[in-house]
Amino acid sequence: MFVPVKGMERIDRALIADLVETQSPGWARVGLTMPDPDLRRRAADAIAAVIIEAIDPEAGPDPRQLPLEL
């Protein structure tokens, strides 16, 4: 599991590959291969969120934000 390091100077390919492989949701990894452009965009956004959260945990969603019911 990746341990975030605040103030990290450089992000390498191995770090991003590990995050995509081990931390991103399975549906997002599969979603990148789908023909639907909206699904691909949502999948890419989910994977990007995992990478950003790992690099800078404070960049995640505001914990005071209430989740919306679906």
PDB file as gemmi writes it, atoms N, CA and C in Angstrom:
CRYST1    1.000    1.000    1.000  90.00  90.00  90.00 P 1                      
ATOM      1  N   MET A   1       0.841  -1.184   0.000  1.00  0.00           N  
ATOM      2  CA  MET A   1       0.000   0.000   0.000  1.00  0.00           C  
ATOM      3  C   MET A   1       0.880   1.240   0.000  1.00  0.00           C  
ATOM      4  N   PHE A   2       0.466   2.236  -0.744  1.00  0.00           N  
ATOM      5  CA  PHE A   2       1.217   3.478  -0.872  1.00  0.00           C  
ATOM      6  C   PHE A   2       1.008   4.349   0.349  1.00  0.00           C  
ATOM      7  N   VAL A   3       2.093   4.873   0.885  1.00  0.00           N  
ATOM      8  CA  VAL A   3       2.022   5.812   2.001  1.00  0.00           C  
ATOM      9  C   VAL A   3       2.325   7.199   1.446  1.00  0.00           C  
ATOM     10  N   PRO A   4       1.357   8.129   1.526  1.00  0.00           N  
ATOM     11  CA  PRO A   4       1.578   9.453   0.937  1.00  0.00           C  
ATOM     12  C   PRO A   4       2.698  10.207   1.641  1.00  0.00           C  
ATOM     13  N   VAL A   5       3.429  10.962   0.863  1.00  0.00           N  
ATOM     14  CA  VAL A   5       4.505  11.787   1.398  1.00  0.00           C  
ATOM     15  C   VAL A   5       4.204  13.218   0.991  1.00  0.00           C  
ATOM     16  N   LYS A   6       3.818  14.037   1.963  1.00  0.00           N  
ATOM     17  CA  LYS A   6       3.487  15.420   1.663  1.00  0.00           C  
ATOM     18  C   LYS A   6       4.740  16.172   1.222  1.00  0.00           C  
ATOM     19  N   GLY A   7       4.561  17.043   0.245  1.00  0.00           N  
ATOM     20  CA  GLY A   7       5.678  17.812  -0.262  1.00  0.00           C  
ATOM     21  C   GLY A   7       6.558  17.015  -1.210  1.00  0.00           C  
ATOM     22  N   MET A   8       6.016  15.937  -1.759  1.00  0.00           N  
ATOM     23  CA  MET A   8       6.773  15.088  -2.665  1.00  0.00           C  
ATOM     24  C   MET A   8       7.205  15.911  -3.884  1.00  0.00           C  
ATOM     25  N   GLU A   9       8.462  15.864  -4.223  1.00  0.00           N  
ATOM     26  CA  GLU A   9       8.994  16.643  -5.329  1.00  0.00           C  
ATOM     27  C   GLU A   9       8.674  16.031  -6.690  1.00  0.00           C  
ATOM     28  N   ARG A  10       8.762  14.717  -6.783  1.00  0.00           N  
ATOM     29  CA  ARG A  10       8.618  14.069  -8.091  1.00  0.00           C  
ATOM     30  C   ARG A  10       7.716  12.853  -7.969  1.00  0.00           C  
ATOM     31  N   ILE A  11       6.873  12.704  -8.946  1.00  0.00           N  
ATOM     32  CA  ILE A  11       5.982  11.547  -8.995  1.00  0.00           C  
ATOM     33  C   ILE A  11       6.436  10.714 -10.189  1.00  0.00           C  
ATOM     34  N   ASP A  12       6.747   9.456  -9.963  1.00  0.00           N  
ATOM     35  CA  ASP A  12       7.242   8.650 -11.075  1.00  0.00           C  
ATOM     36  C   ASP A  12       6.166   7.695 -11.589  1.00  0.00           C  
ATOM     37  N   ARG A  13       6.467   7.084 -12.707  1.00  0.00           N  
ATOM     38  CA  ARG A  13       5.525   6.161 -13.348  1.00  0.00           C  
ATOM     39  C   ARG A  13       5.170   4.986 -12.455  1.00  0.00           C  
ATOM     40  N   ALA A  14       6.157   4.462 -11.753  1.00  0.00           N  
ATOM     41  CA  ALA A  14       5.911   3.298 -10.903  1.00  0.00           C  
ATOM     42  C   ALA A  14       4.889   3.626  -9.820  1.00  0.00           C  
ATOM     43  N   LEU A  15       4.969   4.811  -9.258  1.00  0.00           N  
ATOM     44  CA  LEU A  15       4.019   5.231  -8.241  1.00  0.00           C  
ATOM     45  C   LEU A  15       2.604   5.296  -8.822  1.00  0.00           C  
ATOM     46  N   ILE A  16       2.453   5.944  -9.951  1.00  0.00           N  
ATOM     47  CA  ILE A  16       1.131   6.068 -10.564  1.00  0.00           C  
ATOM     48  C   ILE A  16       0.617   4.699 -10.981  1.00  0.00           C  
ATOM     49  N   ALA A  17       1.463   3.868 -11.566  1.00  0.00           N  
ATOM     50  CA  ALA A  17       1.041   2.524 -11.970  1.00  0.00           C  
ATOM     51  C   ALA A  17       0.560   1.715 -10.781  1.00  0.00           C  
ATOM     52  N   ASP A  18       1.273   1.823  -9.660  1.00  0.00           N  
ATOM     53  CA  ASP A  18       0.873   1.102  -8.455  1.00  0.00           C  
ATOM     54  C   ASP A  18      -0.478   1.600  -7.945  1.00  0.00           C  
ATOM     55  N   LEU A  19      -0.675   2.896  -7.953  1.00  0.00           N  
ATOM     56  CA  LEU A  19      -1.957   3.451  -7.505  1.00  0.00           C  
ATOM     57  C   LEU A  19      -3.109   2.991  -8.394  1.00  0.00           C  
ATOM     58  N   VAL A  20      -2.894   3.020  -9.700  1.00  0.00           N  
ATOM     59  CA  VAL A  20      -3.949   2.590 -10.627  1.00  0.00           C  
ATOM     60  C   VAL A  20      -4.246   1.112 -10.434  1.00  0.00           C  
ATOM     61  N   GLU A  21      -3.218   0.309 -10.285  1.00  0.00           N  
ATOM     62  CA  GLU A  21      -3.403  -1.137 -10.175  1.00  0.00           C  
ATOM     63  C   GLU A  21      -3.987  -1.576  -8.834  1.00  0.00           C  
ATOM     64  N   THR A  22      -3.539  -0.959  -7.741  1.00  0.00           N  
ATOM     65  CA  THR A  22      -3.916  -1.470  -6.424  1.00  0.00           C  
ATOM     66  C   THR A  22      -4.947  -0.632  -5.678  1.00  0.00           C  
ATOM     67  N   GLN A  23      -5.077   0.633  -6.000  1.00  0.00           N  
ATOM     68  CA  GLN A  23      -5.955   1.500  -5.215  1.00  0.00           C  
ATOM     69  C   GLN A  23      -7.214   1.955  -5.951  1.00  0.00           C  
ATOM     70  N   SER A  24      -7.193   1.977  -7.277  1.00  0.00           N  
ATOM     71  CA  SER A  24      -8.366   2.477  -8.001  1.00  0.00           C  
ATOM     72  C   SER A  24      -9.447   1.404  -8.079  1.00  0.00           C  
ATOM     73  N   PRO A  25     -10.711   1.838  -8.149  1.00  0.00           N  
ATOM     74  CA  PRO A  25     -11.811   0.871  -8.221  1.00  0.00           C  
ATOM     75  C   PRO A  25     -11.742   0.034  -9.501  1.00  0.00           C  
ATOM     76  N   GLY A  26     -12.112  -1.229  -9.382  1.00  0.00           N  
ATOM     77  CA  GLY A  26     -12.087  -2.116 -10.542  1.00  0.00           C  
ATOM     78  C   GLY A  26     -12.967  -1.629 -11.674  1.00  0.00           C  
ATOM     79  N   TRP A  27     -14.160  -1.092 -11.330  1.00  0.00           N  
ATOM     80  CA  TRP A  27     -15.056  -0.625 -12.384  1.00  0.00           C  
ATOM     81  C   TRP A  27     -14.405   0.489 -13.197  1.00  0.00           C  
ATOM     82  N   ALA A  28     -13.569   1.310 -12.550  1.00  0.00           N  
ATOM     83  CA  ALA A  28     -12.924   2.412 -13.256  1.00  0.00           C  
ATOM     84  C   ALA A  28     -11.855   1.901 -14.212  1.00  0.00           C  
ATOM     85  N   ARG A  29     -11.114   0.891 -13.785  1.00  0.00           N  
ATOM     86  CA  ARG A  29     -10.100   0.323 -14.686  1.00  0.00           C  
ATOM     87  C   ARG A  29     -10.764  -0.295 -15.913  1.00  0.00           C  
ATOM     88  N   VAL A  30     -11.861  -0.985 -15.706  1.00  0.00           N  
ATOM     89  CA  VAL A  30     -12.596  -1.573 -16.833  1.00  0.00           C  
ATOM     90  C   VAL A  30     -13.270  -0.470 -17.648  1.00  0.00           C  
ATOM     91  N   GLY A  31     -13.785   0.547 -16.953  1.00  0.00           N  
ATOM     92  CA  GLY A  31     -14.493   1.634 -17.623  1.00  0.00           C  
ATOM     93  C   GLY A  31     -13.650   2.390 -18.629  1.00  0.00           C  
ATOM     94  N   LEU A  32     -12.341   2.398 -18.431  1.00  0.00           N  
ATOM     95  CA  LEU A  32     -11.467   3.077 -19.394  1.00  0.00           C  
ATOM     96  C   LEU A  32     -11.502   2.434 -20.773  1.00  0.00           C  
ATOM     97  N   THR A  33     -11.908   1.171 -20.842  1.00  0.00           N  
ATOM     98  CA  THR A  33     -11.906   0.452 -22.115  1.00  0.00           C  
ATOM     99  C   THR A  33     -13.263   0.453 -22.801  1.00  0.00           C  
ATOM    100  N   MET A  34     -14.274   1.028 -22.184  1.00  0.00           N  
ATOM    101  CA  MET A  34     -15.627   0.994 -22.739  1.00  0.00           C  
ATOM    102  C   MET A  34     -15.799   1.974 -23.898  1.00  0.00           C  
ATOM    103  N   PRO A  35     -16.711   1.654 -24.825  1.00  0.00           N  
ATOM    104  CA  PRO A  35     -16.929   2.541 -25.968  1.00  0.00           C  
ATOM    105  C   PRO A  35     -17.695   3.819 -25.610  1.00  0.00           C  
ATOM    106  N   ASP A  36     -18.385   3.843 -24.489  1.00  0.00           N  
ATOM    107  CA  ASP A  36     -19.168   5.014 -24.090  1.00  0.00           C  
ATOM    108  C   ASP A  36     -18.244   6.111 -23.563  1.00  0.00           C  
ATOM    109  N   PRO A  37     -18.184   7.274 -24.231  1.00  0.00           N  
ATOM    110  CA  PRO A  37     -17.262   8.327 -23.796  1.00  0.00           C  
ATOM    111  C   PRO A  37     -17.591   8.881 -22.406  1.00  0.00           C  
ATOM    112  N   ASP A  38     -18.868   8.902 -22.034  1.00  0.00           N  
ATOM    113  CA  ASP A  38     -19.228   9.392 -20.698  1.00  0.00           C  
ATOM    114  C   ASP A  38     -18.713   8.448 -19.615  1.00  0.00           C  
ATOM    115  N   LEU A  39     -18.818   7.162 -19.839  1.00  0.00           N  
ATOM    116  CA  LEU A  39     -18.309   6.185 -18.878  1.00  0.00           C  
ATOM    117  C   LEU A  39     -16.787   6.265 -18.785  1.00  0.00           C  
ATOM    118  N   ARG A  40     -16.132   6.423 -19.930  1.00  0.00           N  
ATOM    119  CA  ARG A  40     -14.675   6.562 -19.914  1.00  0.00           C  
ATOM    120  C   ARG A  40     -14.255   7.796 -19.126  1.00  0.00           C  
ATOM    121  N   ARG A  41     -14.979   8.897 -19.282  1.00  0.00           N  
ATOM    122  CA  ARG A  41     -14.657  10.132 -18.566  1.00  0.00           C  
ATOM    123  C   ARG A  41     -14.846   9.944 -17.061  1.00  0.00           C  
ATOM    124  N   ARG A  42     -15.946   9.298 -16.644  1.00  0.00           N  
ATOM    125  CA  ARG A  42     -16.176   9.053 -15.215  1.00  0.00           C  
ATOM    126  C   ARG A  42     -15.108   8.125 -14.642  1.00  0.00           C  
ATOM    127  N   ALA A  43     -14.720   7.129 -15.421  1.00  0.00           N  
ATOM    128  CA  ALA A  43     -13.674   6.197 -14.975  1.00  0.00           C  
ATOM    129  C   ALA A  43     -12.342   6.923 -14.814  1.00  0.00           C  
ATOM    130  N   ALA A  44     -12.000   7.745 -15.787  1.00  0.00           N  
ATOM    131  CA  ALA A  44     -10.748   8.505 -15.700  1.00  0.00           C  
ATOM    132  C   ALA A  44     -10.777   9.443 -14.503  1.00  0.00           C  
ATOM    133  N   ASP A  45     -11.920  10.057 -14.243  1.00  0.00           N  
ATOM    134  CA  ASP A  45     -12.050  10.953 -13.093  1.00  0.00           C  
ATOM    135  C   ASP A  45     -11.866  10.192 -11.784  1.00  0.00           C  
ATOM    136  N   ALA A  46     -12.434   8.995 -11.687  1.00  0.00           N  
ATOM    137  CA  ALA A  46     -12.299   8.185 -10.465  1.00  0.00           C  
ATOM    138  C   ALA A  46     -10.840   7.798 -10.229  1.00  0.00           C  
ATOM    139  N   ILE A  47     -10.142   7.430 -11.283  1.00  0.00           N  
ATOM    140  CA  ILE A  47      -8.726   7.057 -11.143  1.00  0.00           C  
ATOM    141  C   ILE A  47      -7.888   8.281 -10.801  1.00  0.00           C  
ATOM    142  N   ALA A  48      -8.178   9.411 -11.426  1.00  0.00           N  
ATOM    143  CA  ALA A  48      -7.451  10.641 -11.101  1.00  0.00           C  
ATOM    144  C   ALA A  48      -7.658  11.025  -9.641  1.00  0.00           C  
ATOM    145  N   ALA A  49      -8.874  10.833  -9.132  1.00  0.00           N  
ATOM    146  CA  ALA A  49      -9.160  11.153  -7.728  1.00  0.00           C  
ATOM    147  C   ALA A  49      -8.324  10.284  -6.789  1.00  0.00           C  
ATOM    148  N   VAL A  50      -8.142   9.010  -7.141  1.00  0.00           N  
ATOM    149  CA  VAL A  50      -7.318   8.112  -6.323  1.00  0.00           C  
ATOM    150  C   VAL A  50      -5.870   8.596  -6.300  1.00  0.00           C  
ATOM    151  N   ILE A  51      -5.369   9.001  -7.449  1.00  0.00           N  
ATOM    152  CA  ILE A  51      -3.984   9.466  -7.540  1.00  0.00           C  
ATOM    153  C   ILE A  51      -3.804  10.754  -6.741  1.00  0.00           C  
ATOM    154  N   ILE A  52      -4.718  11.696  -6.904  1.00  0.00           N  
ATOM    155  CA  ILE A  52      -4.616  12.965  -6.187  1.00  0.00           C  
ATOM    156  C   ILE A  52      -4.721  12.754  -4.685  1.00  0.00           C  
ATOM    157  N   GLU A  53      -5.642  11.913  -4.259  1.00  0.00           N  
ATOM    158  CA  GLU A  53      -5.826  11.645  -2.829  1.00  0.00           C  
ATOM    159  C   GLU A  53      -4.572  11.008  -2.223  1.00  0.00           C  
ATOM    160  N   ALA A  54      -3.910  10.139  -2.968  1.00  0.00           N  
ATOM    161  CA  ALA A  54      -2.707   9.490  -2.461  1.00  0.00           C  
ATOM    162  C   ALA A  54      -1.531  10.457  -2.370  1.00  0.00           C  
ATOM    163  N   ILE A  55      -1.445  11.357  -3.327  1.00  0.00           N  
ATOM    164  CA  ILE A  55      -0.340  12.302  -3.350  1.00  0.00           C  
ATOM    165  C   ILE A  55      -0.535  13.400  -2.310  1.00  0.00           C  
ATOM    166  N   ASP A  56      -1.767  13.893  -2.194  1.00  0.00           N  
ATOM    167  CA  ASP A  56      -2.064  14.966  -1.243  1.00  0.00           C  
ATOM    168  C   ASP A  56      -3.389  14.666  -0.562  1.00  0.00           C  
ATOM    169  N   PRO A  57      -3.356  13.979   0.582  1.00  0.00           N  
ATOM    170  CA  PRO A  57      -4.597  13.591   1.263  1.00  0.00           C  
ATOM    171  C   PRO A  57      -5.506  14.766   1.612  1.00  0.00           C  
ATOM    172  N   GLU A  58      -4.937  15.946   1.769  1.00  0.00           N  
ATOM    173  CA  GLU A  58      -5.751  17.117   2.081  1.00  0.00           C  
ATOM    174  C   GLU A  58      -6.523  17.625   0.868  1.00  0.00           C  
ATOM    175  N   ALA A  59      -6.196  17.129  -0.326  1.00  0.00           N  
ATOM    176  CA  ALA A  59      -6.871  17.584  -1.536  1.00  0.00           C  
ATOM    177  C   ALA A  59      -8.186  16.844  -1.772  1.00  0.00           C  
ATOM    178  N   GLY A  60      -8.506  15.882  -0.930  1.00  0.00           N  
ATOM    179  CA  GLY A  60      -9.732  15.103  -1.095  1.00  0.00           C  
ATOM    180  C   GLY A  60     -10.967  15.927  -0.824  1.00  0.00           C  
ATOM    181  N   PRO A  61     -12.122  15.293  -0.916  1.00  0.00           N  
ATOM    182  CA  PRO A  61     -13.367  16.017  -0.673  1.00  0.00           C  
ATOM    183  C   PRO A  61     -13.425  16.543   0.764  1.00  0.00           C  
ATOM    184  N   ASP A  62     -14.099  17.646   0.920  1.00  0.00           N  
ATOM    185  CA  ASP A  62     -14.259  18.256   2.241  1.00  0.00           C  
ATOM    186  C   ASP A  62     -15.079  17.326   3.128  1.00  0.00           C  
ATOM    187  N   PRO A  63     -14.547  16.917   4.285  1.00  0.00           N  
ATOM    188  CA  PRO A  63     -15.278  15.986   5.144  1.00  0.00           C  
ATOM    189  C   PRO A  63     -16.578  16.576   5.693  1.00  0.00           C  
ATOM    190  N   ARG A  64     -16.720  17.881   5.618  1.00  0.00           N  
ATOM    191  CA  ARG A  64     -17.958  18.507   6.082  1.00  0.00           C  
ATOM    192  C   ARG A  64     -19.065  18.439   5.038  1.00  0.00           C  
ATOM    193  N   GLN A  65     -18.708  18.059   3.805  1.00  0.00           N  
ATOM    194  CA  GLN A  65     -19.696  17.957   2.732  1.00  0.00           C  
ATOM    195  C   GLN A  65     -20.601  16.755   2.971  1.00  0.00           C  
ATOM    196  N   LEU A  66     -21.894  16.967   2.963  1.00  0.00           N  
ATOM    197  CA  LEU A  66     -22.836  15.872   3.156  1.00  0.00           C  
ATOM    198  C   LEU A  66     -23.026  15.120   1.844  1.00  0.00           C  
ATOM    199  N   PRO A  67     -23.033  13.787   1.908  1.00  0.00           N  
ATOM    200  CA  PRO A  67     -23.263  13.021   0.683  1.00  0.00           C  
ATOM    201  C   PRO A  67     -24.722  13.148   0.237  1.00  0.00           C  
ATOM    202  N   LEU A  68     -24.934  13.171  -1.054  1.00  0.00           N  
ATOM    203  CA  LEU A  68     -26.280  13.232  -1.597  1.00  0.00           C  
ATOM    204  C   LEU A  68     -26.829  11.824  -1.764  1.00  0.00           C  
ATOM    205  N   GLU A  69     -28.053  11.628  -1.386  1.00  0.00           N  
ATOM    206  CA  GLU A  69     -28.698  10.330  -1.574  1.00  0.00           C  
ATOM    207  C   GLU A  69     -29.023  10.139  -3.036  1.00  0.00           C  
ATOM    208  N   LEU A  70     -28.847   8.942  -3.536  1.00  0.00           N  
ATOM    209  CA  LEU A  70     -29.180   8.636  -4.933  1.00  0.00           C  
ATOM    210  C   LEU A  70     -30.562   8.064  -5.028  1.00  0.00           C  
TER     211      LEU A  70                                                      
END                                                                             
